[in-house]
Amino acid sequence: MERRRPEDLGQMVSHHTVNRQRRFVIVALGVVVGSVFLFCGNVLPHPVRYTPSDSRVRGTVLGIGVCALMIAAWYLFRALRDGRGEYFEVRERGLVHGTARRVEAWRWSDIDGVREIYLPETAIRTYLGAQYVLRIRLTDGRRFSVTGLTEMYPNLGEALVTNCQFLPDAPGPRWLWATQAVAGFGTFGFCLFYALSHPGAFNLLMIGILAGLPVGLSGLLMLIRAVRLS
């Protein structure tokens, strides 16, 4: 793909900054919440005789803690990968994506397709920026996304949808979903094996059910879709 400069795309129509500070706040909250739940799950008094309800409570608490830490890890990865000062610009003849480290510009013809996904808004989902996803695929095969943490994301999405083709589906690279499926099912399998071989470790099984199994299933489903659409 030919390397372009932002000024080659005409006048700027709109500017959209990405709320990187919110990502770090989410990381901090995830670490705090996850640590508190993991601590509480480990210091809960151990009854002399375990019952299914005792194990479910402990497992649920530990599972929530693990999920919170996984969310924190993902947002930390995005914040570090995308860098400081991330923004998008809609220009007359294309799109600009910039950070403090680099600036890339694409004509509308360089974008293979876009797909908007709106999800029901809740307080938590809106704070995480997960109520909106705009998936973008370039003609060279690269993919990236815009989330609800981007300023005026509906206007950005409208500009892309108006000027670019609709992307029927953007499942992402197969290796990513295969890795997710293996990691999720591996976690679930380890928790299941350990719980079956160690009486009273039902709480670990709950971690596998609440954290590992959903991750593995979603990765497997996305891998199947990616293979079918390739």
C-alpha positions in Angstrom: 0.0 0.0 0.0 1.3 3.4 -0.9 2.4 5.5 2.0 0.4 8.7 2.2 0.6 12.0 4.2 -2.4 13.5 6.0 -2.3 16.6 3.8 -2.7 14.4 0.7 -6.3 13.7 1.9 -7.6 17.2 1.9 -9.0 19.4 4.6 -9.8 17.9 8.1 -13.5 17.3 8.6 -13.4 16.1 12.2 -10.9 15.1 14.9 -11.5 12.3 17.4 -9.2 11.7 20.4 -9.0 8.4 22.2 -9.4 8.5 26.0 -6.2 6.8 27.0 -6.5 8.0 30.6 -9.7 6.1 31.0 -7.9 2.9 30.0 -5.4 3.4 32.8 -8.2 4.1 35.3 -9.9 0.8 34.2 -6.6 -1.0 34.6 -6.2 0.4 38.2 -9.8 -0.5 39.0 -9.5 -4.0 37.6 -6.3 -4.6 39.6 -7.9 -3.4 42.8 -11.2 -5.2 42.3 -9.5 -8.4 41.2 -7.0 -8.3 44.1 -9.7 -7.7 46.6 -11.9 -10.6 45.3 -8.9 -13.0 45.1 -7.9 -12.0 48.7 -11.5 -12.5 50.0 -11.8 -15.8 48.2 -8.6 -17.1 49.9 -9.3 -15.8 53.4 -13.0 -16.9 53.6 -13.2 -19.3 56.6 -12.8 -22.9 55.6 -15.6 -25.0 57.0 -14.8 -28.3 58.6 -17.0 -30.1 56.0 -17.3 -28.6 52.5 -20.8 -28.3 51.0 -21.6 -27.4 47.4 -22.9 -24.0 48.4 -19.7 -23.2 50.3 -17.6 -24.1 47.3 -19.8 -22.2 44.9 -19.5 -19.0 46.9 -15.7 -19.2 47.1 -15.4 -20.2 43.5 -17.6 -17.3 42.3 -15.6 -14.8 44.3 -12.3 -16.1 42.9 -13.8 -16.2 39.4 -14.9 -12.5 39.6 -11.4 -11.7 40.7 -9.7 -13.5 37.8 -12.1 -11.8 35.3 -11.3 -8.4 36.7 -7.6 -9.0 36.3 -8.1 -10.2 32.8 -10.0 -7.0 31.9 -7.2 -5.0 33.5 -4.5 -6.9 31.5 -6.4 -6.3 28.2 -6.8 -2.6 28.7 -3.2 -2.2 29.8 -2.1 -4.0 26.6 -4.2 -1.6 24.5 -3.0 1.5 26.3 0.7 0.5 25.9 0.3 -0.8 22.3 -1.6 2.2 21.0 0.7 4.7 22.8 0.1 8.3 23.9 -1.9 10.9 22.0 -3.9 8.4 19.9 -6.5 10.1 17.6 -8.4 9.7 14.4 -9.1 12.3 11.8 -11.7 12.3 9.1 -10.4 14.1 6.0 -12.1 14.9 2.8 -10.6 12.0 1.0 -9.7 9.6 3.7 -8.9 8.7 7.3 -5.9 9.5 9.5 -4.8 7.5 12.6 -2.1 9.0 14.7 -0.2 8.6 18.0 2.8 10.3 19.5 5.0 7.7 17.7 3.5 7.5 14.2 0.9 8.9 11.9 -0.8 6.8 9.1 -3.2 8.1 6.4 -5.4 6.1 4.1 -7.6 7.1 1.2 -11.2 5.7 1.3 -10.1 3.3 -1.4 -7.4 1.9 0.9 -10.1 0.7 3.3 -11.5 -2.7 2.3 -14.5 -2.5 4.6 -16.0 -1.3 7.9 -18.5 -2.7 10.3 -20.3 -0.9 13.1 -21.5 -2.8 16.2 -23.7 -1.1 18.7 -24.4 -3.0 22.0 -27.0 -2.2 24.6 -25.7 0.6 26.9 -25.2 -0.1 30.5 -23.2 1.9 33.1 -20.3 -0.6 33.2 -20.3 -1.2 29.4 -20.3 2.5 28.7 -17.5 3.2 31.1 -15.4 0.5 29.5 -16.2 1.9 26.1 -17.6 -1.5 25.1 -21.0 -0.3 23.9 -19.6 0.5 20.5 -17.1 -1.2 18.2 -16.1 0.0 14.7 -14.1 -2.7 12.9 -11.9 -1.5 10.0 -10.0 -3.7 7.5 -7.5 -2.2 5.1 -6.8 -3.5 1.6 -3.4 -4.9 2.8 -5.2 -7.1 5.3 -4.4 -5.1 8.4 -7.3 -4.7 10.9 -7.9 -2.3 13.8 -10.9 -1.1 15.7 -12.5 2.0 17.2 -14.3 1.7 20.5 -16.6 3.8 22.6 -13.6 5.4 24.3 -13.1 7.5 21.1 -14.5 11.0 21.2 -17.6 11.5 19.1 -17.4 7.9 17.8 -20.9 8.0 16.1 -19.7 10.8 13.8 -16.5 8.9 13.0 -18.5 5.7 12.3 -20.9 7.6 10.1 -18.1 9.0 8.0 -16.5 5.6 7.5 -19.8 3.8 6.8 -20.7 6.5 4.2 -17.4 6.4 2.3 -16.4 2.7 2.7 -17.9 -0.7 1.8 -19.7 -2.7 4.4 -17.6 -5.5 5.9 -19.8 -8.6 6.2 -17.7 -10.0 9.0 -14.3 -9.3 10.5 -13.5 -12.3 12.6 -9.8 -11.4 12.9 -6.7 -13.6 12.4 -7.2 -17.3 13.0 -4.1 -17.7 15.1 -5.5 -15.2 17.6 -8.7 -17.2 18.1 -6.9 -20.5 18.2 -4.6 -19.2 20.9 -7.6 -17.9 22.9 -9.4 -21.2 22.5 -6.4 -23.2 23.6 -5.8 -20.9 26.6 -9.4 -21.0 27.7 -10.0 -24.7 27.4 -6.5 -25.4 28.9 -7.4 -23.3 31.9 -10.8 -25.1 32.2 -9.2 -28.5 31.8 -6.6 -27.8 34.5 -9.2 -26.5 36.9 -11.4 -29.5 36.2 -8.6 -32.1 36.6 -7.4 -30.4 39.8 -10.9 -30.2 41.3 -11.6 -33.9 40.6 -8.3 -35.0 42.1 -8.4 -32.8 45.2 -11.6 -33.0 47.2 -12.7 -29.6 48.5 -11.2 -27.7 45.5 -14.6 -27.0 43.9 -13.7 -23.3 44.1 -11.0 -23.8 41.5 -13.5 -25.5 39.2 -15.7 -22.5 39.4 -12.8 -20.3 38.2 -12.5 -22.6 35.2 -16.2 -22.4 34.5 -16.5 -18.6 35.0 -13.3 -17.6 33.3 -11.7 -20.4 31.2 -14.8 -21.9 29.6 -16.3 -18.7 28.2 -12.9 -17.6 26.8 -12.4 -21.0 25.2 -15.8 -21.2 23.7 -15.8 -17.7 22.3 -12.3 -18.3 20.8 -13.5 -21.6 19.2 -16.6 -20.0 17.7 -14.6 -17.1 16.3 -12.0 -19.5 14.9 -14.8 -21.5 13.1 -16.2 -18.3 11.7 -12.7 -17.2 10.5 -12.1 -20.5 8.8 -15.5 -20.5 7.1 -15.1 -16.9 5.8 -11.5 -17.4 4.6 
